[in-house]
Amino acid sequence: MRPNIIFIMSDDHAARAISAYGAGINHTPNLDRLAHEGMRHDATYVTNSICTPSRAAILTGTYNHVNCVTTLDTHIDNRWPNVARHLRAGGYRTAIFGKWHLGEGPAHQPAGFDEWCVLPGQGDYWDPAFIAPGGRRRIPGYATDIITDMSIDFIERNRDEPFFLMCHHKAPHRNWQYHPRYRHLWADEDVPLPPTFGDTYENRAAAAAAAKMRVKSDMLWEDLALVQPEGGADVAGEMMVDPWPMRKVPELAEGESITVICAETGRNFTFDDPGAFAEFKYQRYMKRYLRTVQAIDDGVGRMLDTLDRLGLTENTLVIYTSDQGFFLGEHGWFDKRFMYEES
């Protein structure tokens, strides 16, 4: 009997933010179920750590110098053989829902799928637009929940024949907009600071010091849900048209002070110590990131419960991965791209 295959991929999900890996910073019981009942991969690497090339490699099974998708601006030629085409030729019903990020238009849209409904580009967390064979439409709600709903509906409608489903979440990609139902998580506790958070890069390659992905100096107002001062958008979360440096929360220098305002609560925070301000940014970043992850874990749980309810669990292969890793404050960084072990 041919097994069903469910491939769930998130975006920028660090292994340390899956509790099965033992970092102790969050609790993901449904992802842990996959690890405990199946196989946990402890050493998996991506050859091009950015969204579009990584996704092209996964879909086609080829390196990026072969499939020609090498940057965010190079899109896939959908005439390429891919995993969905092969499985459909073998009698599978195939579908992809969620993030595509491999280009739009007839030459780049999903091919080999019986059903598809994908986010344009990066997509939005709230009330996202989706592109499907019938055109574009906006669906009210939270992206992670919507993508999960689409996936469960496909499973239920195709329970009697072998199916291949790619469930591609936007989360937890920057700028980490979590659902309000997770607002309480980490509200009264801090996330442990990584030992290397204060890395000075003295004994590292020059690129480490030059990388523009430091928590203390390169995060944006909308990343941290802090109110943008006069001269920018009023509330974080709105993408501003100002030049990129104007969107960054400034690094605090010795002898300076700064007051910032939390966009969610309106509470003021004043700092006159650079180290304390950097750690404040880290906490804002990590709590928003981890709350965003939590919706994915809930979605995975709903999908596993659906398989149990329909009697499909024993004949379904479920794979969970991310398109690449992510830094969670190690070496003072967020983002990806660097081939350091933590990411």
N, C-alpha and C positions, 0 to 999 in steps of 0.2 A: 504494500500500500504506500503510495507516494506521500511523503510528509508535507504538511503545510509549512510555509516559511514566512516568518514575520521578522523583518529587519527594522529595528528602531534606532534612529540616529538623532542625537542632539547636536548642538552647536557650541563648541568651546567648553564642554563639560570635563573638568579636571578629574582625574582618578581619585584624588584626595577628597573630593566632594561626593564620593560614593562610600557609604560607611563600611561596606564589605572589605574595603582596602585598609581599614584600620586607622585612619588619620584622627578619628574622634572629634571631628568638627561638625558633623551633621548626622542625621539618621534617615536612611533611605531603605525602609524595609522591603519594598517591592523589588527594587533593583538587587537588593541583597538576596532575595529569593532566587533570582536567576543565578547568582553566584553560588549559592549553597546547593541548589538542586541540579546545577549544570557545571559548567567550566568557567573559571575566572582566569582571564589573561593578565599576567603580571608584567609582560614585556612586549608591548605592541607599539610599533612606531609608524609615523606617517612621513612620507618622503618630501612633501611640500605642505608645510603647516599653515595653510590658509584655505578659506572655504571652497572656492570654486575648483582649484586644482585637486584638492583632496576628494571632493565629490565625484569629479570626473574619473579619477583613478579607481574609486570604489565601484562606480557604475560599470565601467568598461573592463576593469581588470588589467589595465595597462598603465605604464608609467607616463608622466606628463610630457616627456619629450616624444612619446609615441602618439598620444591622443591630442597633442598640440594645445592643451588647456594648461597654461603655465602661470597665469596671473588672474586677478579678479576681473580683468578686462578682456580676457580671451574666453569665448564661449564654446560650448561643445557643438560639434557637428553631429546631429542626431541620426545620421546614417550609419554611425559606428555600431558594430555589434555590442550588445550589452546584456547584462544578466536577465533583465525582464524579457528581452526578445528570445533568449535561449529557453527560458522556462515556459514561455507562452507556446513556443513551438513544440514543447513536450507535453502540452495539455493543461498547463496551469492557467488560472485566472490571475491577472496581474494588475496591481494598482500602486500608485504613489500619491500620498497626501502630505502637504506641508511645504517645507522649504526645498526649493529646487536650486536656485542660484547658479544655473548653468546657461542662462540666456533666455530671451523671450522671442517670440515670432516663430513662424513655421519651421525654420531651419534649426532651431535650438530647443524647442519645447519637447516635453517628454515623448519618447517613442518606444514602442514595444509594450505599452501599458493599455489594458482594456479600459481602465478608469484612471483619471488623474485630475487633481485639483490642487494647484500649487500657489505659493505666495509669489508675487512679483518681486524680484530682487531680494532684498533682505526681509521685507515684509514688516508688518506692524504687530505689536503685542495686543493692542486693543482694537476691536472692530476691524479686523484686517480685510483687505481686498484679496481675492483669490482669482486665479486664472484657470479656466477649464475649457474643454473643447467647445462649449457653448458660449464662451466669452468671459468677461470679467464681472464679478459681483462682490459686494461687501457683505460680510457676515458679522452680525453683532456678537460680542462676547470676547473672551480671552483666548488668544491663539492656541496655547497648549491644550486647553479643553476642547476647542473646536477641532483641532487635528486629531485628538483622541476620539472624539465623537464620530468623525468621518471613518476612522480606521475600524472602530467597533461595528459601525453600520455595514462596512464591506465584509467583515468577518461573518456577521450574522446572515447576510444575503448569500454568501458563498460557502456555507458550512458543509454542503454536500458534494463539493468537488475540490480538488487540490488548488490551493491559492498561494500566491506570493505577494506579500504586502510590504511596501516600504513606507514606514511612518516616520517622517522627517520633521522634528521639532525645530522651531526657531530658537527657543530657549536652550541654554541660558546666555545667549549672545548679548553683548553690550547693547543697550544701556540698562539692562536688568530691571525691567518693570514687572514686579511681582503682583500676584493677585491679592486683593485685600484680605482674603481669608488666611493668609500667612503672615499678616502684619505682627502678630504676637510672637512669632519665633525669634529668639535671641533679643527680645525687647529688654530683658533685665540681666543679660549676661554678655560678656565680650568673647569674641573669637580669639583663640590663642595666636599670638604673633609668631611667625616663623623665625627660627634662629638666625636666618640669613637676611632678615628684613632690612637691616642696616648695612648691607654689603657696600663697601667703598670701591670695589672693582680694582683695587690696587694690583692684584696679582692675576688679573684676567685680561683677555684680549681687549683691544681698544674699542671694539664694537659693543662690548658690554656696557661701558660707560657712556657711549654715544646713543644707545637705544632710547627712543622716545616712548618708553612704556613704564615709567616709574610712578608708583602710587603717589609719592610725595609731590611730584611736579607735573605730571602729564595727564591727570584725570580731568574730565570735563564737568562743568556744573551739572549737566543733565545726568552724567554717570552717577553722581552722588546725591541726586535729588536735592540740591541746594539752590536757593533762589539766586538767579543771576543778578549781579548789581546793575545799576543804571548803565545803559549803553548796550544791553543785550536783551534777550527775551525775559519776560517777567518771572516765569516759573520754569524750573528745570523740567526736562522731558520734551520741550519744544526744540526742534532742530533749528539752530540759529544760522543766519546767513553771514555772521561776522567771520573774519578770517580765523582760521583754526587756533592760533595762539590766544585770541580773545575769548575763546570758549573754555580755556583751561582755568581751573582753580589755581591761583598762584601759589608758589612755594613760599613759605614764610622765612624771612631772613632774621638773623640775630638782631634784637633791638626793635623789631617791628611787632605789631599786633594786628589781628584781623577778627572781625565779627561776621559769622555766616548764619544763614537762616535756613532751617529745615523746611522744605517745601510741603511735606505732609502735615506737619503740626504747627508751623509758624514759630517754633522755638528758636531762640538765639543762642549761639555758642561763640564765646570770645576766647581767643588764644594769643599768648605772647611768647610761647615756647615752640620753636620749629619742630622738635621731636614729637611733642604732644599733638601738634596739628597734623603731622604726617600719620600718626597712629589713629587719630580721629578719622582721617580719610580712609585708612585701611578698614576700620570697623564699618564705616558707611558702605564701602565697596563690598566687603565680604557678606554682610548681613543681607544686602540687596541681592547679591549673587546667589546665596544659599536659599533664600526664600523663593527665588525664581526656579531653582533646581527642584524644589519640593513639589511643584505642580507636575513636573515630568514624572517623578516617582509615583504620584497619585495616578497619573494617566497610565503608567505601566501596570500598576495594580489593577486598574479597571479592565485593561486588556487581558491580563492573566485570569481575572475573575470571569470574564466572558468565555475564555477557553474552557475553564472549569465547568461553567454552567452548561455549555453546549457539548460537553464530552469530547473536546478536541485536544486537550492538554497532552495526552500521551502520543499524539501523532502530529505535533506541531513543534518545529524548531524555532525558538525565539532567540534573536541575537540583539544585544544592546551595545552600542558604541557611540563615540563622538567623532565628528569630522577631524578633530585634532585635540590635543591637550590644552592646558591653560595654566598660567602662573597665578597662584593665589597668595601673592605677597613674597614668595621666595625671591631672594636677591633684590627685594624692593620692587618687584615687577608685578604688573598685570599683563594681559595679552598672551600671545603665543610666539610663533616664528623662530624662536631660538631653540637650538638643539641641546638644551640642558635637561638633565634627567628628570627634574621635578615636573616639567611640562610634557 
